[in-house]
């Protein structure tokens, strides 16, 4: 298999190596998130305490995307990708200690390492695509980014199911050990196959260059903050706890539903170029970010009404969230393409890192609200606030350029 891989054109070869490494990391990340949510809820942690376990995970995502983009430009994207894989192995190993060590503070530190690992890996993978596609091939860039992002999210859904299934079958520690060993094998493979100078800037950027000076990048980043905050306010803690505690679903059912949602989300995201009609035309622009964000405002309100008034709650959650996920996926695919398109080719990881810093900040904001709002007011309130945040993101996206920016 290695010989066949080496025989491919270098751009295709590197794309496949990056994608495979990203896939493996994503499965472990999704599985770990589900393991932590369900395992610690079973131990009697409140929804807010479960949310607090992810605070450092999301906070260090903010820091990592800024610093990681700068490091990647100076050292190369291969270094930051491999560092991300290594840190995830260490984070998993930290959770193999005796259960009495698994306090909130200890798990928060392990999750902090996992958050750093996740954003190093994501920033490296998406930035590397810019280096492998010609500047005048924007439709190809949209297609490759959509496939990478969509497949990643589908596999994150697989990770949710894997985490819930492993928790039921071999317990928390057995699941963690299995993932750590497999991810270590992937790290060794990536070190052997990935180019050592991928993404390294010719001129060493200063740390002050990590703050974007591009108006389109700044506006897109702010819209991303509210968009992903609106998703995580119900998805991270509120929904799985509601299904487990209120509807009395066993862990594997909760993991199965969330896995199906994220897998469908990823498939739609990968197919976004065809679904939006851009696979044979020009690539999307800022107008399409605004256009596709509008339907998202209505759906959470309808689902919230069903939950609050107890109208066919299970069909509303399953069908409603699948529709929501499909529209959200197209939004995210267009976002992911535009940030790579807007990014300065001379230091792509800097702009991409800044953008995903905003993404991590939105996720942190949404995660904290998810635990607190659910504990105080329930799932319906989380969905209403989600709709408000989507509306804010929609207004911000009106400021984006109406045509792709030259790179």
C-alpha positions in Angstrom: 0.0 0.0 0.0 2.8 2.4 0.8 4.4 1.8 -2.6 1.1 2.6 -4.4 0.8 5.8 -2.3 4.3 6.9 -3.1 3.6 6.3 -6.8 0.8 8.9 -6.9 1.3 12.6 -7.9 2.9 14.4 -4.9 -0.2 16.7 -4.4 -2.6 13.8 -4.3 -0.2 11.7 -2.1 0.1 14.5 0.5 -3.6 15.2 0.4 -4.4 11.6 1.2 -1.8 11.4 4.0 -3.2 14.7 5.5 -6.8 13.5 5.2 -6.1 10.0 6.7 -4.3 11.5 9.7 -7.1 14.0 10.1 -9.7 11.2 9.9 -8.0 9.1 12.6 -7.6 12.1 14.9 -11.3 13.0 14.4 -12.6 9.6 15.3 -10.6 9.7 18.6 -11.8 13.3 19.3 -15.4 12.4 18.8 -15.2 9.2 20.9 -13.4 11.0 23.7 -16.0 13.7 23.9 -18.8 11.2 24.1 -16.9 9.1 26.7 -16.3 12.1 28.9 -19.9 13.4 28.7 -21.6 10.0 29.4 -19.1 8.6 31.8 -19.0 11.6 34.1 -22.7 12.1 33.9 -23.1 8.5 35.1 -20.8 9.4 38.0 -23.3 12.0 39.1 -21.8 15.2 37.7 -24.3 18.0 37.1 -24.8 19.3 33.5 -22.8 22.5 34.5 -19.9 20.3 35.9 -19.8 18.2 32.7 -19.7 21.5 30.7 -16.8 22.7 32.8 -14.8 19.7 31.8 -14.6 21.2 28.3 -13.7 24.7 29.3 -10.0 24.4 29.0 -10.5 22.2 25.9 -12.2 25.1 24.1 -10.1 27.9 25.8 -6.8 26.4 24.6 -8.3 26.0 21.2 -8.4 29.8 21.1 -4.8 30.1 22.1 -3.6 27.2 19.9 -5.1 28.5 16.7 -3.3 31.8 17.2 0.1 30.3 18.2 -0.3 27.2 16.0 -0.8 29.3 12.9 2.4 31.2 13.7 4.4 28.0 14.5 3.2 26.3 11.3 4.4 29.3 9.2 7.8 29.1 10.9 8.3 25.4 11.3 6.0 23.7 8.7 2.5 22.2 8.8 3.9 18.7 9.2 5.4 19.7 12.6 2.1 21.1 14.0 0.1 18.2 12.6 2.4 15.6 14.3 2.5 17.6 17.5 -1.3 17.5 17.5 -1.4 13.7 17.2 1.3 13.3 19.9 -0.6 15.5 22.3 -3.8 13.6 21.8 -2.0 10.3 22.7 -0.7 12.0 25.9 -4.2 13.3 26.7 -5.7 9.9 26.3 -2.9 8.3 28.4 -3.6 10.8 31.2 -7.1 9.3 31.5 -5.8 5.8 32.2 -5.0 6.6 35.8 -6.9 5.2 38.8 -10.5 6.5 38.7 -10.0 8.3 42.0 -7.6 10.6 40.2 -10.3 11.7 37.7 -11.4 14.9 39.5 -12.8 17.8 37.6 -9.5 19.7 37.7 -7.5 16.7 36.4 -9.8 15.9 33.6 -9.9 19.6 32.6 -6.1 19.5 32.2 -6.3 16.3 30.1 -9.1 17.9 28.0 -6.9 21.1 27.6 -4.2 18.9 26.0 -6.8 17.4 23.8 -8.1 20.8 22.8 -4.6 21.9 21.8 -4.1 18.7 19.8 -7.4 19.1 18.0 -6.8 22.6 16.8 -3.2 22.0 15.8 -4.4 19.0 13.7 -7.4 20.9 12.2 -5.4 24.1 11.4 -2.6 22.0 9.8 -4.9 19.8 7.7 -7.0 22.7 6.3 -4.0 25.0 5.7 -2.1 22.3 3.8 -4.9 22.1 1.2 -4.1 25.7 0.2 -0.5 24.7 -0.6 -1.6 21.7 -2.7 -4.1 23.4 -5.0 -3.3 26.0 -7.7 -4.4 29.6 -7.0 -6.6 29.7 -10.2 -8.5 26.4 -9.3 -11.0 27.8 -6.8 -13.7 25.2 -7.7 -11.2 22.5 -7.0 -10.3 24.2 -3.7 -14.0 24.3 -2.7 -14.3 20.6 -3.6 -11.2 19.4 -1.7 -12.0 21.5 1.4 -15.6 20.2 1.4 -14.5 16.6 1.1 -11.9 17.0 3.9 -14.3 18.9 6.2 -17.3 16.8 5.4 -15.6 13.4 5.8 -14.1 14.7 9.1 -17.5 15.5 10.5 -18.9 12.2 9.4 -16.1 10.5 11.1 -16.6 12.6 14.2 -20.1 11.2 14.3 -18.6 7.7 14.0 -16.4 8.7 16.9 -19.5 9.5 19.0 -20.9 6.1 18.4 -17.5 4.4 18.9 -17.1 6.2 22.2 -20.6 5.2 23.5 -20.2 1.6 22.2 -16.8 1.2 23.8 -18.0 2.6 27.1 -20.8 -0.1 27.1 -18.6 -2.9 25.9 -15.1 -2.5 27.5 -15.5 0.3 29.9 -13.9 3.8 30.1 -10.3 2.7 30.6 -10.4 0.0 27.9 -11.8 2.5 25.4 -9.2 5.1 26.2 -6.3 2.5 25.9 -7.6 1.2 22.5 -7.7 4.7 21.1 -4.3 5.7 22.4 -2.6 2.7 20.8 -4.3 3.2 17.4 -3.5 6.9 17.3 0.1 6.2 18.0 0.3 4.0 14.9 -1.2 6.8 12.8 1.3 9.3 14.1 4.2 7.0 13.1 2.7 6.6 9.6 2.3 10.3 9.2 5.8 11.1 10.2 7.1 8.7 7.6 4.9 9.9 4.7 4.3 13.7 5.2 6.6 16.3 3.5 8.9 18.0 6.0 8.6 21.5 4.5 4.9 21.6 3.9 3.4 25.0 4.6 6.7 26.6 5.9 6.7 30.3 5.1 9.8 31.7 3.2 9.9 34.7 5.4 9.6 34.0 9.1 6.5 35.9 10.4 6.5 37.9 13.6 4.1 36.9 16.3 2.2 40.2 15.8 1.3 38.8 12.3 -1.1 36.3 13.9 -3.8 39.0 14.2 -5.5 39.2 10.8 -5.5 42.6 9.0 -8.0 41.4 6.4 -11.6 42.7 6.7 -13.1 39.6 5.0 -11.2 37.3 7.3 -12.3 39.3 10.4 -16.0 39.4 9.4 -16.0 35.7 8.5 -14.3 34.9 11.8 -16.9 36.9 13.8 -19.8 35.2 12.0 -18.1 31.9 12.7 -18.0 32.7 16.4 -21.8 33.1 16.6 -22.5 30.3 14.2 -20.7 27.6 16.1 -21.7 29.0 19.5 -25.3 28.6 18.3 -24.7 24.9 17.6 -22.7 24.0 20.7 -25.2 25.6 23.1 -27.5 22.7 22.6 -25.3 20.0 21.1 -22.3 19.6 23.6 -24.1 19.1 26.9 -27.8 19.9 26.8 -28.9 17.4 24.1 -27.0 14.3 25.3 -27.9 15.0 29.0 -31.6 15.6 28.0 -31.8 12.3 26.1 -30.1 10.4 28.9 -31.7 12.0 31.9 -35.1 13.1 30.7 -35.9 10.5 28.1 -34.0 7.7 29.9 -32.1 6.7 26.8 -29.1 4.3 27.5 -25.6 5.7 26.5 -25.4 3.7 23.3 -28.7 5.1 22.0 -27.6 8.6 22.8 -24.3 8.0 21.0 -26.1 6.4 18.1 -28.4 9.4 17.6 -25.6 12.0 17.8 -23.4 9.8 15.6 -26.2 9.6 12.9 -26.6 13.4 13.1 -22.9 14.1 12.7 -22.4 11.5 10.0 -25.3 12.9 8.0 -23.9 16.4 8.6 -20.5 15.3 7.3 -22.0 13.7 4.2 -24.0 16.8 3.3 -20.9 18.9 3.9 -18.8 16.8 1.6 -21.5 17.1 -1.1 -21.9 20.8 -0.6 -20.4 21.8 -4.0 -23.0 19.6 -5.8 -25.9 20.5 -3.5 -25.3 24.2 -3.9 -24.7 24.0 -7.7 -21.1 25.2 -7.5 -19.3 22.0 -8.6 -19.4 23.1 -12.3 -19.6 26.9 -11.8 -17.8 29.6 -9.9 -17.1 29.1 -6.2 -19.5 30.7 -3.6 -19.0 34.1 -2.1 -20.1 36.0 1.0 -23.7 36.3 -0.2 -24.2 32.6 0.0 -23.0 32.5 3.7 -25.8 35.0 4.5 -28.4 33.2 2.3 -27.8 29.8 3.8 -27.8 31.1 7.4 -31.3 32.4 7.3 -33.2 29.0 7.5 -31.2 28.1 10.6 -33.0 30.8 12.5 -36.4 29.2 12.2 -35.6 25.5 12.9 -34.3 25.8 16.5 -37.4 27.8 17.4 -39.7 25.1 16.0 -37.8 22.3 17.9 -37.8 24.4 21.1 -41.6 24.8 20.8 -42.0 21.0 20.4 -39.8 20.4 23.5 -41.4 23.0 25.6 -45.0 22.0 24.9 -44.1 18.3 24.7 -45.4 17.9 21.1 -43.9 14.7 19.7 -40.6 15.4 21.3 -38.6 12.5 19.9 -39.7 13.0 16.2 -39.1 16.8 16.6 -35.6 16.2 17.9 -34.6 13.5 15.4 -36.2 14.9 12.2 -35.8 18.5 13.1 -32.1 18.2 14.0 -31.3 16.2 10.9 -32.8 19.0 8.7 -31.0 21.6 10.8 -27.7 19.6 10.5 -28.0 19.5 6.7 -28.4 23.3 6.4 -25.8 24.0 9.0 -23.4 21.6 7.1 -23.7 23.7 3.9 -23.1 26.9 5.9 -20.0 25.3 7.4 -18.7 24.0 4.0 -19.0 27.5 2.5 -17.3 29.0 5.5 -14.4 26.5 5.4 -13.8 27.2 1.7 -14.0 31.0 2.1 -11.4 31.2 4.9 -8.9 29.2 2.8 -9.8 31.3 -0.2 -9.4 34.6 1.7 -6.2 33.5 3.4 -2.9 35.1 2.2 -1.0 32.3 0.3 2.3 33.6 1.8 1.2 32.7 5.3 -2.0 30.7 5.0 -1.8 29.1 8.4 -1.9 32.6 10.0 -5.3 33.6 8.6 -6.7 30.1 9.0 -5.4 29.9 12.6 -7.0 33.3 13.4 -10.3 32.1 11.9 -10.3 28.9 13.9 -9.4 30.9 17.0 -12.8 32.6 16.6 -14.4 29.2 16.0 -12.9 27.9 19.3 -14.0 31.0 21.1 -17.6 30.4 19.8 -17.5 26.8 20.9 -16.2 27.8 24.4 -19.0 30.3 24.7 -21.6 27.8 23.5 -20.3 25.0 25.7 -20.5 27.1 28.9 -24.0 28.3 28.0 -25.0 24.7 27.2 -24.4 23.5 30.7 -25.6 26.6 32.5 -28.7 27.4 30.5 -29.8 23.7 30.4 -29.4 23.4 34.2 -31.3 26.6 34.8 -34.0 26.6 32.1 -33.8 23.4 30.0 -33.2 22.3 26.4 -35.9 24.6 24.9 -34.2 27.7 26.3 -30.9 26.5 24.8 -32.5 26.2 21.4 -34.1 29.7 21.6 -30.7 31.3 22.4 -29.2 29.2 19.6 -31.7 30.9 17.2 -30.7 34.4 18.4 -27.0 33.6 17.9 -27.7 32.4 14.3 -29.5 35.7 13.6 -26.5 37.7 14.8 -24.2 35.6 12.6 -26.5 36.2 9.6 -26.3 40.0 10.0 -22.5 39.9 10.3 -22.2 37.8 7.1 -23.9 40.5 5.2 -20.6 42.4 5.3 -18.7 39.7 3.5 -17.6 40.3 -0.1 -20.0 39.3 -2.8 -17.3 37.6 -4.9 -14.3 35.4 -4.1 -11.2 37.4 -3.1 -8.1 37.1 -5.2 -5.3 35.1 -3.6 
